[in-house]
Amino acid sequence: MIEGMAYSLDFRRKVLFVRKKESSNDEAYS
């Protein structure tokens, strides 16, 4: 249970990180 929570938190963090990178790339190219 706790391992699953830690995994989902890590996954969410990666998704947010990727989204942040993509949005900053969009700003750089626009």
C-alpha positions as CSV (number, residue, x, y, z in Angstrom):
1,M,0.0,0.0,0.0
2,I,2.6,2.5,1.0
3,E,4.9,1.4,-1.8
4,G,2.0,2.1,-4.2
5,M,1.5,5.5,-2.8
6,A,5.2,6.4,-3.1
7,Y,5.2,5.1,-6.7
8,S,2.1,7.2,-7.7
9,L,3.7,10.2,-6.0
10,D,6.9,9.7,-8.0
11,F,4.9,9.2,-11.2
12,R,2.9,12.3,-10.6
13,R,6.1,14.3,-9.9
14,K,7.6,13.0,-13.2
15,V,4.4,14.0,-15.1
16,L,4.4,17.5,-13.6
17,F,8.1,17.8,-14.4
18,V,7.6,16.8,-18.0
19,R,4.6,19.1,-18.4
20,K,6.7,22.0,-16.9
21,K,9.5,21.3,-19.4
22,E,7.0,21.2,-22.3
23,S,5.3,24.4,-21.3
24,S,8.7,26.2,-20.9
25,N,9.7,24.9,-24.3
26,D,6.5,26.2,-25.8
27,E,7.2,29.6,-24.3
28,A,10.8,29.5,-25.6
29,Y,9.6,28.7,-29.2
30,S,6.7,31.2,-29.3
